[in-house]
Amino acid sequence: MKYRTRIIHGGRDRDPYTGASSIPIYQASTFAQEDPDQPPPYDYSRSDNPTREALELSIAELEGGVAGFAYASGMAAISSALMLFQPGDHLVVTNHIYGGSFRALTSLFKRWGLKSTFVEASNANEVRAAILPETRGLFVETPANPLQQITDLKAMQEIAEQHGLISMIDNTFMSPYLQRPFEYGFDVVLHSATKFLGGHSDVLAGLAVAREDDMGRRLKRIQNTFGAVLGPQDSWITLRGIKTLAVRMDAQQAAACQIADYLQGHAAINNVYFPGLSDHPGHAIHEAQADGPGAVVSFELADGATVLRVLKQVKLPLVAVSLGGVESILSYPAKMSHAAMPPSERQARGITDGLLRLSVGLEDVDDLIADLDAAIGGA
């Protein structure tokens, strides 16, 4: 099947018990066991649930992995994957990472004894130089949140293989429709399914996918032991959202390209960050490893005061955290997604007080541009 067909029919596309076109919500915590000597497929919903299993089969199919795992949030997925490591281990992590991931690594897991070195992942030599004898993992995100820095997946995986590292990637911005890191040999792919996979700003969910069986078994043990699983109703909502992933992403990224062009030509905009622009520093690498630029455009105004005025004047985009919904969402990274990062760390990463991040939705692009134009002009 071609990819757009696999989105609809991959994994488990109908209920095996009734033939229903929509997998039912199996709202059950436990399951009857006719013979305790012969464990059934489902015994307790923390371990397995038919609705969650359908979602896990779907994301494994779409990423090209062997096993998928659904969690209560994107951070639950990321934190569970970090439990693959143990106290004393060291990770090399991209500088340009989601603020929640940064917080988890520099607070919770640091206290737990997991060490991290943050590097410019677009520079392979800097990544190599950060590897220590106790390094066990490499964690990247591309395009990175919020400045859309691009990491060369092939180069990173070659480094990981050379040093025997577990390679992990946050693939939230692209979704598997646009980028499939297993094609480059990555070990674990992570998603905040709250974003483009769910697609409607109505569910909180996280996903992890393993490329090989042994990694799948390890993640399964962690999921079952730690227990941060996704409930059956949220699994059903996420599964339903995935069905329209292709048509949503096609429309949203087409509009994002037009908006990026508009912003790049605006006198009040200092910088535009979007991998679909030919002058983006990572444009060529991204074009070679992804099937499109995505639907998130970041841009920089003069200062924080200007940003606040724009946020008060826009009418169409939702001023909020998150991204990937059918409605456009305008976020202020310094106060939202990266508020947990100290100001000095934000500044070192180029996340200024004048930066805004726009997740382009399904509104008419002319209406979005007109609304942005009025807000920026009025600021």
JOURFEN-V945249 format. One record per residue. N is the residue number from 1. PSI is psi as a letter, one per 40 degrees, with the letter a starting at -180 (* if undefined). Layout:
[[N | PSI] [N | PSI]]
This chain:
[[1 | i] [2 | i] [3 | d] [4 | d] [5 | d] [6 | d] [7 | d] [8 | d] [9 | e] [10 | i] [11 | b] [12 | h] [13 | e] [14 | i] [15 | h] [16 | e] [17 | d] [18 | e] [19 | e] [20 | h] [21 | e] [22 | h] [23 | h] [24 | i] [25 | h] [26 | g] [27 | g] [28 | i] [29 | d] [30 | i] [31 | i] [32 | i] [33 | h] [34 | d] [35 | h] [36 | d] [37 | e] [38 | g] [39 | h] [40 | i] [41 | d] [42 | h] [43 | d] [44 | h] [45 | e] [46 | d] [47 | d] [48 | i] [49 | h] [50 | d] [51 | d] [52 | d] [53 | d] [54 | d] [55 | d] [56 | d] [57 | d] [58 | d] [59 | d] [60 | d] [61 | d] [62 | d] [63 | e] [64 | f] [65 | a] [66 | d] [67 | h] [68 | i] [69 | h] [70 | h] [71 | i] [72 | e] [73 | i] [74 | d] [75 | d] [76 | d] [77 | d] [78 | d] [79 | d] [80 | d] [81 | d] [82 | e] [83 | e] [84 | d] [85 | i] [86 | i] [87 | h] [88 | e] [89 | i] [90 | h] [91 | i] [92 | h] [93 | i] [94 | i] [95 | d] [96 | g] [97 | i] [98 | i] [99 | d] [100 | d] [101 | d] [102 | d] [103 | d] [104 | d] [105 | d] [106 | e] [107 | c] [108 | d] [109 | d] [110 | d] [111 | d] [112 | e] [113 | e] [114 | h] [115 | i] [116 | i] [117 | h] [118 | h] [119 | i] [120 | g] [121 | e] [122 | e] [123 | h] [124 | d] [125 | d] [126 | d] [127 | d] [128 | d] [129 | d] [130 | e] [131 | h] [132 | i] [133 | d] [134 | e] [135 | h] [136 | e] [137 | i] [138 | h] [139 | h] [140 | i] [141 | h] [142 | h] [143 | i] [144 | i] [145 | h] [146 | e] [147 | e] [148 | f] [149 | i] [150 | h] [151 | h] [152 | h] [153 | d] [154 | d] [155 | d] [156 | d] [157 | d] [158 | d] [159 | d] [160 | d] [161 | d] [162 | d] [163 | e] [164 | f] [165 | i] [166 | h] [167 | h] [168 | i] [169 | h] [170 | h] [171 | f] [172 | d] [173 | d] [174 | d] [175 | i] [176 | e] [177 | d] [178 | d] [179 | h] [180 | g] [181 | d] [182 | d] [183 | e] [184 | e] [185 | e] [186 | i] [187 | d] [188 | h] [189 | h] [190 | i] [191 | i] [192 | h] [193 | e] [194 | d] [195 | b] [196 | d] [197 | d] [198 | d] [199 | e] [200 | e] [201 | f] [202 | e] [203 | i] [204 | h] [205 | i] [206 | i] [207 | i] [208 | i] [209 | h] [210 | h] [211 | d] [212 | i] [213 | d] [214 | d] [215 | d] [216 | d] [217 | d] [218 | d] [219 | d] [220 | d] [221 | d] [222 | d] [223 | d] [224 | d] [225 | d] [226 | d] [227 | e] [228 | f] [229 | i] [230 | h] [231 | i] [232 | d] [233 | d] [234 | d] [235 | d] [236 | d] [237 | d] [238 | d] [239 | d] [240 | d] [241 | d] [242 | d] [243 | d] [244 | e] [245 | d] [246 | d] [247 | d] [248 | d] [249 | d] [250 | d] [251 | d] [252 | d] [253 | d] [254 | d] [255 | d] [256 | d] [257 | d] [258 | d] [259 | d] [260 | d] [261 | d] [262 | d] [263 | d] [264 | d] [265 | e] [266 | h] [267 | d] [268 | e] [269 | h] [270 | d] [271 | i] [272 | h] [273 | h] [274 | h] [275 | e] [276 | e] [277 | h] [278 | d] [279 | e] [280 | h] [281 | d] [282 | e] [283 | d] [284 | d] [285 | d] [286 | d] [287 | d] [288 | d] [289 | e] [290 | i] [291 | e] [292 | i] [293 | e] [294 | a] [295 | f] [296 | h] [297 | h] [298 | i] [299 | i] [300 | h] [301 | a] [302 | d] [303 | i] [304 | d] [305 | d] [306 | d] [307 | d] [308 | d] [309 | d] [310 | d] [311 | d] [312 | e] [313 | d] [314 | i] [315 | d] [316 | d] [317 | i] [318 | h] [319 | h] [320 | i] [321 | i] [322 | i] [323 | i] [324 | e] [325 | i] [326 | d] [327 | i] [328 | i] [329 | h] [330 | h] [331 | i] [332 | g] [333 | d] [334 | d] [335 | e] [336 | c] [337 | d] [338 | f] [339 | d] [340 | e] [341 | h] [342 | i] [343 | d] [344 | d] [345 | d] [346 | d] [347 | d] [348 | d] [349 | e] [350 | e] [351 | g] [352 | i] [353 | e] [354 | e] [355 | h] [356 | i] [357 | h] [358 | h] [359 | h] [360 | h] [361 | a] [362 | e] [363 | i] [364 | h] [365 | d] [366 | d] [367 | d] [368 | d] [369 | d] [370 | d] [371 | d] [372 | d] [373 | d] [374 | d] [375 | d] [376 | d] [377 | d] [378 | e] [379 | *]]
